């Protein structure tokens, strides 16, 4: 989010110009979770909501558990989901046992407040899906965000009531496997995102990503499925309504 903050009005104007009606801003630690909630009160150009949580990169800093002040945000009506949470075994910026411990704590938190999970997964799909199953995460559901797994992972997640969210990585030339998955699963299981300010689409790589670029995701998936962008957008919006109730 930080590379976009100095130009927020322009970023939001471009998002609105691409037809975006809703934004979900996830926190990755206590400070950014509070900042995400603050944005829900400041932003007027696009209806904005927050998700709160501590990213697996940052759970190493939670020496005394998830702070009560952060947990209390889960009750706020502008907070629609818990996360980002999950496991990142690619960068391993937090010890794996600590990642697993706090992933479970986030699932418990989500179940307590009755809100879905936003799951970050890298090189850990099998373990994430097993934890979600064992911990009964299907009670609240959620989304595997910025999906980069295999078809079997997508199917298992869908069976637990989770959505598969595709980011701008689907536009990358070498991502044929991801495009096959997006073309194959039922549209009622798909969400689209940017993961701004990261992972800009093909042709814009090296520049900060921003919400307006989600249009590239819709266009790519619609082309893969042989449908109009407007048709896909309508289904995905309905999916987001079922998940988030916004």
C-alpha positions as CSV (number, residue, x, y, z in Angstrom):
1,X,0.0,0.0,0.0
2,X,2.8,2.5,0.8
3,X,4.0,3.3,-2.7
4,X,0.4,4.4,-3.5
5,X,-0.3,6.5,-0.5
6,X,1.3,9.7,-1.8
7,X,-1.0,9.6,-4.9
8,X,-4.1,8.0,-3.3
9,X,-6.6,10.4,-5.0
10,X,-5.3,9.6,-8.4
11,X,-5.1,5.9,-7.7
12,X,-8.7,5.8,-6.6
13,X,-9.8,7.9,-9.5
14,X,-8.3,5.4,-11.9
15,X,-9.9,2.5,-10.0
16,X,-13.3,4.2,-10.2
17,X,-12.7,4.9,-13.9
18,X,-12.2,1.2,-14.5
19,X,-15.6,0.5,-12.9
20,X,-14.5,-0.7,-9.5
21,X,-17.3,-0.5,-6.9
22,X,-15.6,-2.1,-3.9
23,X,-12.1,-2.3,-2.4
24,X,-10.9,-4.6,0.3
25,X,-7.7,-3.4,2.0
26,X,-6.0,-6.1,4.0
27,X,-3.6,-5.5,6.9
28,X,-0.4,-7.4,7.3
29,X,0.4,-6.4,10.9
30,X,-1.1,-4.4,13.7
31,X,-0.2,-1.0,12.3
32,X,-1.4,-1.7,8.7
33,X,-4.6,-3.2,10.0
34,X,-5.4,0.0,11.9
35,X,-4.4,1.9,8.8
36,X,-6.7,-0.2,6.6
37,X,-9.6,0.5,8.9
38,X,-8.8,4.2,8.9
39,X,-9.0,4.2,5.0
40,X,-12.6,2.8,5.2
41,X,-13.5,6.1,6.8
42,X,-11.4,8.4,4.6
43,X,-12.0,7.0,1.1
44,X,-15.1,8.2,-0.8
45,X,-14.3,7.6,-4.4
46,X,-14.7,3.8,-4.1
47,X,-16.5,2.0,-1.2
48,X,-13.7,0.6,0.9
49,X,-13.5,-2.1,3.6
50,X,-10.7,-3.7,5.6
51,X,-9.4,-7.0,6.5
52,X,-7.2,-7.3,9.6
53,X,-4.5,-9.7,10.6
54,X,-0.8,-10.5,10.7
55,X,1.0,-11.8,7.7
56,X,3.1,-15.0,8.1
57,X,6.2,-12.9,7.4
58,X,5.5,-10.9,10.5
59,X,4.2,-13.4,13.1
60,X,7.7,-13.8,14.4
61,X,7.2,-10.4,16.1
62,X,4.2,-11.6,18.1
63,X,6.0,-12.5,21.3
64,X,2.9,-12.3,23.4
65,X,0.2,-13.5,21.0
66,X,-2.1,-11.4,18.8
67,X,-2.6,-8.1,20.6
68,X,-6.0,-7.5,22.1
69,X,-6.3,-4.2,20.3
70,X,-5.9,-6.0,17.0
71,X,-8.3,-8.8,18.0
72,X,-10.9,-6.2,18.9
73,X,-10.9,-4.8,15.3
74,X,-12.4,-8.1,14.1
75,X,-15.7,-6.9,15.6
76,X,-15.8,-3.7,13.5
77,X,-18.5,-3.6,10.9
78,X,-16.1,-2.2,8.3
79,X,-13.8,-5.2,8.8
80,X,-15.1,-8.0,6.5
81,X,-12.3,-10.6,6.8
82,X,-9.4,-11.9,8.9
83,X,-6.0,-11.9,7.2
84,X,-3.7,-11.9,5.6
85,X,-2.8,-15.1,7.3
86,X,-1.4,-18.4,6.2
87,X,2.0,-20.0,5.6
88,X,4.9,-18.8,3.5
89,X,7.6,-21.5,3.1
90,X,9.2,-19.7,0.2
91,X,10.7,-16.8,2.0
92,X,10.5,-18.3,5.6
93,X,10.8,-14.8,7.2
94,X,9.1,-16.3,10.3
95,X,10.0,-19.8,11.7
96,X,7.6,-22.4,10.3
97,X,6.4,-23.6,13.6
98,X,5.5,-20.0,14.5
99,X,3.7,-19.5,11.2
100,X,1.6,-22.7,11.9
101,X,0.8,-21.5,15.4
102,X,-0.5,-18.2,14.4
103,X,-2.3,-19.5,11.3
104,X,-4.3,-21.6,13.7
105,X,-4.9,-18.6,16.0
106,X,-6.2,-16.6,13.0
107,X,-8.6,-19.4,12.1
108,X,-9.8,-19.4,15.7
109,X,-10.2,-15.6,15.6
110,X,-12.2,-15.8,12.3
111,X,-14.5,-18.4,13.7
112,X,-15.0,-16.4,16.9
113,X,-16.1,-13.2,15.0
114,X,-17.8,-15.1,12.2
115,X,-15.7,-13.6,9.3
116,X,-13.9,-15.3,6.4
117,X,-10.2,-15.8,6.1
118,X,-7.8,-14.3,3.5
119,X,-5.1,-16.9,3.2
120,X,-1.6,-16.2,1.9
121,X,0.2,-19.4,0.7
122,X,3.6,-20.0,-0.9
123,X,5.1,-23.4,-1.2
124,X,2.8,-24.7,1.5
125,X,-0.6,-25.5,-0.2
126,X,-0.8,-29.1,1.2
127,X,-0.2,-28.0,4.7
128,X,-2.4,-25.0,4.6
129,X,-5.3,-27.1,3.3
130,X,-4.8,-29.7,5.9
131,X,-4.8,-27.1,8.7
132,X,-7.9,-25.5,7.3
133,X,-9.6,-28.9,7.3
134,X,-8.5,-29.9,10.8
135,X,-9.4,-26.6,12.3
136,X,-12.8,-26.5,10.8
137,X,-12.2,-23.4,8.7
138,X,-15.1,-24.3,6.4
139,X,-17.3,-22.9,9.1
140,X,-16.4,-19.4,8.0
141,X,-14.8,-20.0,4.5
142,X,-12.5,-17.6,2.9
143,X,-10.2,-17.2,-0.1
144,X,-6.8,-18.5,-1.2
145,X,-5.5,-15.2,-2.4
146,X,-3.1,-14.7,-5.3
147,X,-3.5,-18.4,-6.1
148,X,-0.4,-20.1,-7.5
149,X,-1.2,-23.7,-6.6
150,X,-2.2,-26.8,-8.6
151,X,-5.7,-27.9,-9.7
152,X,-5.9,-30.4,-6.9
153,X,-5.3,-27.6,-4.4
154,X,-8.0,-25.5,-5.9
155,X,-10.5,-28.4,-5.8
156,X,-9.8,-29.2,-2.2
157,X,-10.2,-25.5,-1.2
158,X,-13.4,-25.2,-3.1
159,X,-14.7,-28.3,-1.4
160,X,-14.2,-26.5,1.9
161,X,-16.1,-23.5,0.8
162,X,-13.1,-21.4,-0.2
163,X,-12.8,-19.2,-3.2
164,X,-9.8,-19.1,-5.6
165,X,-8.6,-15.6,-6.2
166,X,-6.5,-14.8,-9.3
167,X,-4.1,-11.8,-9.3
168,X,-2.2,-10.1,-12.1
169,X,0.2,-13.1,-12.2
170,X,-2.3,-14.7,-14.5
171,X,-1.2,-12.3,-17.2
172,X,2.4,-13.5,-17.1
173,X,3.5,-15.4,-20.2
174,X,4.9,-18.4,-18.4
175,X,1.9,-19.0,-16.2
176,X,0.1,-21.5,-18.4
177,X,-0.8,-23.8,-15.6
178,X,-2.6,-21.0,-13.7
179,X,-4.5,-20.0,-16.8
180,X,-5.6,-23.6,-17.3
181,X,-7.0,-23.6,-13.8
182,X,-8.8,-20.3,-14.2
183,X,-10.4,-21.6,-17.4
184,X,-11.5,-24.9,-15.8
185,X,-13.0,-24.2,-12.4
186,X,-16.5,-23.1,-12.1
187,X,-16.9,-19.3,-12.3
188,X,-18.9,-19.4,-9.0
189,X,-15.6,-20.2,-7.3
190,X,-13.5,-17.3,-8.8
191,X,-12.4,-14.0,-7.3
192,X,-10.1,-11.4,-8.9
193,X,-7.6,-9.1,-7.2
194,X,-4.4,-7.2,-7.7
195,X,-2.3,-7.7,-4.5
196,X,-1.4,-4.1,-4.9
197,X,1.2,-2.7,-4.8
198,X,2.9,-5.9,-5.8
199,X,2.8,-8.2,-8.8
200,X,1.9,-5.7,-11.6
201,X,0.5,-7.2,-14.8
202,X,2.6,-8.2,-17.8
203,X,3.7,-5.0,-19.6
204,X,3.7,-3.0,-16.3
205,X,6.1,-5.2,-14.3
206,X,8.6,-3.1,-12.3
207,X,6.0,-0.5,-11.6
208,X,3.8,-0.4,-8.4
209,X,0.6,-2.3,-9.0
210,X,-2.7,-0.6,-8.2
211,X,-6.4,-1.5,-8.0
212,X,-7.3,-0.3,-11.5
213,X,-5.1,-3.1,-12.9
214,X,-7.6,-5.7,-11.8
215,X,-9.1,-5.1,-15.2
216,X,-6.3,-7.1,-16.7
217,X,-7.2,-10.0,-14.6
218,X,-10.9,-9.9,-15.6
219,X,-9.9,-9.5,-19.3
220,X,-7.5,-12.5,-19.2
221,X,-9.9,-14.8,-17.5
222,X,-12.8,-13.8,-19.7
223,X,-10.7,-14.4,-22.8
224,X,-9.7,-17.8,-21.4
225,X,-13.3,-18.8,-20.8
226,X,-14.6,-17.3,-24.1
227,X,-17.0,-15.0,-22.4
228,X,-17.5,-11.2,-22.2
229,X,-15.7,-9.3,-19.4
230,X,-19.1,-8.0,-18.2
231,X,-20.4,-11.5,-17.7
232,X,-17.4,-12.5,-15.7
233,X,-17.5,-9.3,-13.6
234,X,-21.2,-9.9,-12.7
235,X,-20.4,-13.5,-11.5
236,X,-17.3,-12.4,-9.6
237,X,-19.2,-9.6,-7.9
238,X,-21.9,-12.0,-6.8
239,X,-19.2,-14.3,-5.4
240,X,-17.7,-11.4,-3.4
241,X,-21.1,-10.6,-2.1
242,X,-21.5,-14.2,-0.8
243,X,-18.1,-14.2,0.8
244,X,-17.9,-10.7,2.2
245,X,-21.5,-9.4,2.3
246,X,-20.5,-6.0,1.3
